[in-house]
Amino acid sequence: MGGGRIMDGDWKSNWESMTIDDLSVLREQVHEILRERLKAKQAELERRLQALAPVSTDVESTKGLGRRRVNGAHA
């Protein structure tokens, strides 16, 4: 966590005594960190997906992707 943030130091030992305002700021900081991580992960997954299956405008060519029959099973 960055400098000046509420989470610096020994916040774990005294979070119960934090004011509502401090808790609200902490929540916003956590929200922002998680949002940034999620965006980065989404970009990574989209890049990996693009490498596996380039975008196709032909619906029929991708229609059966992900489906696999097991002997004797019905789709």
Secondary structure, DSSP 8 states (H G I E B T S, - for coil): --TT-TTSSSHHHHGGG--HHHHHHHHHHHHHHHHHHHHHHHHHHHHHHHHHS---S-HHHHTTTT----TT---
